[in-house]
Amino acid sequence: MQYKKLGNSDLNVSRICLGCMGFGNAATGQHSWTLDEEKSREIIKHAIELGINFFDTAIAYQNGTSEEYLGRAIKDFTKRDEVVIATKFLPRSEKEISDGVTGQKHIAAMLDKSLQHLGMDYVDLYIYHMWDYQTPIYDVLDGLNNAVKAGKVRYIGIANCYAWQLAKANALAEREGFAKFISVQNHYNLIYREDEREMADFCAEDNIAMTPYSALASGRLSRKPGETSKRMEEDSYAKFKYDATAEQDAQIINRVIELSEKYCVTMTEISLAWLLTKVDSPVAGATKFHHIDGAVKSLDVKLSPEDINYLEELYLPHKLSGVMAQNKPNANKNSQVWMKNAPKD
């Protein structure tokens, strides 16, 4: 395993982050393909044995049961201070907004619930899961800073955002003396590269870590045409992200197949080896041992500049998809709440 510091932090993380969206009680959540606790524990233990120390979950994953499964497994299989635990919080609900619950109170309540699920006193990285266009960013940053000051959070990250949002948020945090976002978790892989427009360069400039999700495009970058899985068949969200560009993406996937055969490795290893040349620690989900094995082996695959160009040259711009497409705001609404509640100079 390889390790590196995560952005502007002292967190020493494995270059593969185990994504835990595939763990949790399917009866209580939004996905039918997730693993029960016994099978989740086996995957987590195997990941630890391979040197993975970075785990990413969220309160939204299977109604918090992903956090519960991960927390109990960490307690049984390793020491708390030897792993880096990331979890995420959701925007305020409509009921919270109508009841006048502030962003600060919302974050405090969600964090305490996540810590209860995990059975932990703190998380290493607390991630703003998606931009809340109905809550002033000042309130979000103030709430997160309170969590850091209380010792419940070591660092904060953000997910599913635009580069301009991250830039303005960190500028406000610096002005107010708040904790700044040290990582960003956006949708990024070989067949969805829109973060290369602005986000990648901005993160490189400010040493903000990129830890993208959907690293294998929900299995599309790890399987040959015709090969499928329960998730690929049943995951409507993944279909929403990728079906519209399937014909276009297939040309790139065919090149992944070509290189995997050329180097006698799996498609997973080629796809992640490419992504590892771009980002710090991609989030790789796993529901079988070989998913983790392939992710870890990708660290040993060295692609030449010619290989990288061969994989990249057929890419065409994609429309916004995934969480950001679903969460896309009315621009005027966004401007109205952007700085509301911030102290005036």
C-alpha positions in Angstrom: 0.0 0.0 0.0 1.1 3.6 -0.6 0.2 6.5 1.7 0.3 10.2 1.4 -0.8 13.3 3.4 -4.3 14.4 2.6 -4.1 17.9 1.2 -3.3 20.6 3.9 -3.7 18.2 6.8 -1.6 15.8 8.8 -3.9 12.8 7.9 -1.7 10.0 6.4 -4.1 8.1 4.2 -3.9 5.0 2.0 -4.0 5.9 -1.7 -7.1 3.8 -2.0 -10.1 4.8 0.1 -12.7 2.1 0.8 -16.1 3.5 -0.1 -18.8 2.1 2.2 -22.0 2.9 0.3 -22.3 -0.8 -0.4 -22.6 -1.6 3.3 -25.9 -1.4 5.2 -29.3 -2.8 5.8 -31.0 -2.9 2.4 -34.4 -3.0 4.1 -33.9 0.4 5.6 -32.1 2.3 2.8 -32.4 3.3 -0.8 -30.4 0.5 -2.4 -31.3 -3.2 -2.7 -27.8 -4.5 -3.5 -26.0 -3.5 -0.3 -24.3 -6.1 2.0 -25.5 -7.2 5.4 -23.3 -6.7 8.4 -21.5 -10.0 8.3 -20.4 -9.7 4.7 -19.6 -6.0 5.2 -17.3 -6.9 8.1 -15.4 -9.4 5.9 -14.8 -6.8 3.3 -13.6 -4.2 5.8 -11.3 -6.7 7.5 -9.8 -7.7 4.2 -9.2 -4.0 3.3 -7.4 -3.4 6.6 -5.3 -6.5 6.0 -4.2 -5.0 2.6 -3.2 -1.8 4.2 -6.2 0.4 3.5 -6.6 2.8 6.4 -9.0 5.3 4.8 -12.8 4.7 5.0 -15.6 6.8 3.6 -19.2 6.5 4.7 -22.2 8.8 5.2 -25.2 9.2 7.4 -27.3 8.9 4.2 -26.0 5.4 3.3 -28.7 3.0 4.2 -30.2 5.2 6.8 -27.0 5.3 8.9 -26.5 1.5 9.0 -23.4 1.8 6.9 -21.9 4.0 9.6 -22.9 1.4 12.2 -21.4 -1.5 10.4 -18.1 0.4 9.8 -17.9 1.6 13.3 -18.3 -1.9 14.8 -15.8 -3.4 12.4 -13.2 -0.8 13.1 -13.5 -1.4 16.8 -13.0 -5.2 16.3 -10.4 -5.3 13.7 -8.0 -2.4 14.3 -7.1 0.6 16.5 -9.0 3.8 16.1 -5.9 6.0 15.8 -4.6 3.8 13.0 -7.4 4.6 10.6 -8.9 7.7 9.0 -12.7 7.8 9.1 -14.7 10.1 6.8 -18.4 10.6 7.0 -20.8 13.1 5.4 -23.9 15.1 6.4 -26.9 16.1 4.4 -28.4 19.6 3.9 -31.2 20.8 6.1 -34.6 19.2 5.5 -37.6 21.2 4.5 -39.1 20.6 8.0 -35.9 21.9 9.7 -36.0 25.0 7.5 -39.7 25.6 8.3 -39.0 25.0 12.0 -36.2 27.6 12.0 -33.4 25.1 12.7 -30.1 26.9 11.8 -27.3 25.4 9.8 -25.2 25.4 12.9 -27.7 23.4 14.9 -28.4 21.1 12.0 -24.7 20.2 11.7 -24.3 19.6 15.4 -27.3 17.3 15.5 -26.2 15.3 12.4 -22.6 15.0 13.6 -23.7 13.6 17.0 -26.0 11.1 15.3 -23.1 10.0 13.0 -20.8 9.6 16.0 -23.4 7.6 17.8 -23.7 5.3 14.7 -20.0 4.9 14.5 -19.4 4.5 18.2 -16.7 7.0 18.1 -15.8 10.3 19.8 -14.6 12.0 16.6 -14.3 11.7 12.9 -11.1 12.6 11.0 -12.9 14.1 8.0 -16.4 15.5 8.1 -17.7 16.1 4.6 -20.4 18.5 3.4 -22.2 16.0 1.2 -23.9 18.4 -1.2 -24.3 22.1 -1.4 -27.3 23.4 0.6 -28.7 26.2 -1.5 -31.2 27.1 1.2 -28.6 27.6 4.0 -26.1 30.4 4.1 -22.5 29.2 3.7 -21.5 31.2 6.7 -23.8 29.1 8.8 -22.3 25.9 7.4 -18.7 27.0 7.9 -19.5 28.3 11.4 -21.2 25.0 12.3 -18.3 23.0 11.0 -15.8 25.2 12.8 -17.7 24.6 16.0 -17.3 20.9 15.5 -13.6 21.2 15.0 -13.2 23.4 18.1 -15.2 20.9 20.1 -12.7 18.1 19.1 -15.4 16.1 17.3 -14.0 16.7 13.9 -10.3 16.9 12.9 -10.7 18.3 9.3 -13.5 19.2 7.0 -14.2 18.3 3.4 -16.8 19.0 0.7 -18.5 17.0 -2.0 -20.5 17.6 -5.1 -19.6 21.2 -5.6 -18.2 23.6 -8.2 -14.7 25.0 -8.1 -16.2 28.5 -7.5 -18.2 27.3 -4.5 -15.1 25.7 -2.9 -13.0 28.8 -3.7 -15.5 31.3 -2.2 -16.2 29.0 0.9 -12.5 28.8 1.7 -12.0 32.5 1.2 -14.8 33.2 3.6 -13.4 30.6 6.1 -10.0 32.3 5.9 -11.5 35.7 6.5 -13.5 34.6 9.5 -10.8 32.3 11.0 -12.8 29.2 10.4 -11.5 25.7 9.4 -11.1 25.4 5.7 -12.1 22.5 3.4 -9.0 20.3 2.8 -10.6 17.9 0.4 -13.2 17.6 -2.3 -15.1 14.5 -3.3 -16.7 14.9 -6.7 -17.9 12.6 -9.5 -14.7 11.9 -11.5 -13.5 8.9 -13.6 -12.2 8.0 -17.0 -15.6 8.5 -18.7 -16.7 11.5 -16.6 -13.9 14.1 -16.5 -15.7 17.4 -16.1 -13.7 18.3 -13.0 -10.7 18.8 -15.2 -12.2 22.1 -16.5 -11.5 24.0 -13.3 -11.6 21.9 -10.1 -8.4 20.0 -10.7 -6.3 23.0 -11.3 -7.8 24.9 -8.4 -7.1 22.0 -6.1 -3.5 21.7 -7.3 -3.0 25.4 -6.7 -4.3 25.3 -3.1 -3.2 21.8 -2.2 -6.8 20.6 -1.7 -7.0 16.8 -1.9 -9.2 15.2 -4.6 -10.9 12.0 -3.4 -13.4 11.3 -6.2 -16.3 8.9 -6.0 -17.7 6.6 -8.8 -14.0 5.8 -9.6 -15.1 2.9 -11.8 -18.3 4.4 -13.0 -20.5 2.0 -11.0 -18.7 -1.0 -12.6 -18.7 0.2 -16.2 -15.0 0.7 -16.2 -14.3 -2.8 -14.7 -16.5 -5.0 -16.9 -16.5 -6.0 -20.6 -19.7 -5.3 -22.6 -22.3 -7.8 -21.7 -20.9 -8.5 -18.2 -23.2 -7.2 -15.5 -23.9 -7.3 -11.8 -26.8 -6.9 -9.4 -25.9 -3.3 -8.9 -25.6 -2.5 -12.6 -29.0 -4.0 -13.2 -30.8 -2.5 -10.2 -29.0 0.8 -9.5 -31.3 3.4 -11.1 -29.0 6.3 -9.9 -26.0 4.8 -11.8 -28.2 4.5 -14.9 -29.2 8.1 -14.5 -25.5 9.1 -14.5 -24.3 6.9 -17.4 -26.9 5.6 -19.7 -27.3 8.8 -21.7 -23.6 8.6 -22.8 -23.2 4.8 -23.0 -22.4 4.7 -26.7 -19.9 7.5 -26.5 -18.3 6.0 -23.3 -18.1 2.5 -24.8 -15.3 3.7 -27.1 -13.2 4.6 -24.1 -14.1 1.4 -22.2 -12.9 -0.6 -25.2 -9.5 1.1 -24.9 -9.4 0.1 -21.2 -10.0 -3.5 -22.3 -7.2 -3.2 -24.9 -4.7 -2.0 -22.3 -5.8 -4.5 -19.7 -5.1 -7.3 -22.2 -1.8 -5.7 -23.3 -0.5 -5.6 -19.7 -2.3 -8.8 -18.5 -4.1 -7.0 -15.7 -7.8 -6.3 -15.0 -9.8 -3.4 -16.3 -10.1 -2.2 -12.7 -6.4 -1.9 -12.5 -6.1 0.1 -15.7 -9.0 2.4 -14.8 -7.8 3.1 -11.3 -4.1 3.4 -12.4 -5.2 6.2 -14.7 -7.2 7.9 -12.0 -4.3 7.7 -9.5 -2.2 9.8 -11.9 -4.8 12.6 -11.4 -6.0 12.5 -7.8 -4.9 11.8 -4.2 -7.0 8.9 -3.1 -10.0 7.7 -5.1 -13.0 6.2 -3.3 -13.4 2.6 -4.4 -16.5 0.8 -3.4 -16.4 -3.0 -2.8 -18.9 -5.8 -2.3 -16.5 -8.6 -3.1 -12.9 -9.4 -2.1 -11.7 -9.1 -5.7 -13.0 -5.5 -5.9 -10.5 -4.5 -3.2 -7.7 -6.7 -4.6 -8.0 -5.0 -8.0 -8.1 -1.6 -6.5 -4.9 -2.2 -4.5 -3.1 -3.9 -7.4 -3.8 -0.8 -9.5 -1.1 1.0 -7.5 1.5 -1.2 -9.2 0.4 -0.4 -12.7 2.5 2.2 -14.3 0.9 3.7 -17.4 3.1 5.5 -20.0 2.3 9.0 -21.3 1.2 7.3 -24.5 -1.1 5.0 -22.6 -2.7 7.9 -20.8 -3.2 9.8 -24.0 -4.7 6.7 -25.6 -7.3 6.5 -22.8 -8.1 10.1 -22.8 -8.1 11.2 -26.5 -11.7 10.1 -27.3 -13.4 11.9 -24.4 -16.1 14.4 -25.3 -17.7 16.9 -22.9 -20.6 15.5 -20.8 -23.6 17.2 -19.5 -23.9 17.6 -15.7 -25.0 14.3 -14.1 -25.4 12.7 -10.7 -26.0 14.6 -7.5 -25.0 18.0 -8.9 -27.5 17.7 -11.7 -30.2 16.8 -9.2 -29.2 19.6 -6.9 -28.7 22.3 -9.5 -30.0 25.6 -8.0 -31.9 28.6 -9.2 -29.0 31.0 -9.6 -30.9 33.9 -8.0 -31.8 31.8 -5.0 -28.2 30.9 -4.5 -27.1 34.6 -4.6 -29.7 35.6 -2.1 -28.4 33.2 0.6 -24.7 33.1 -0.2 -23.5 35.6 2.4 -26.6 36.0 4.5 -25.8 35.9 8.3 -22.2 36.7 7.7 -21.0 39.6 10.0 -20.5 42.8 8.1 -17.1 44.6 8.1 
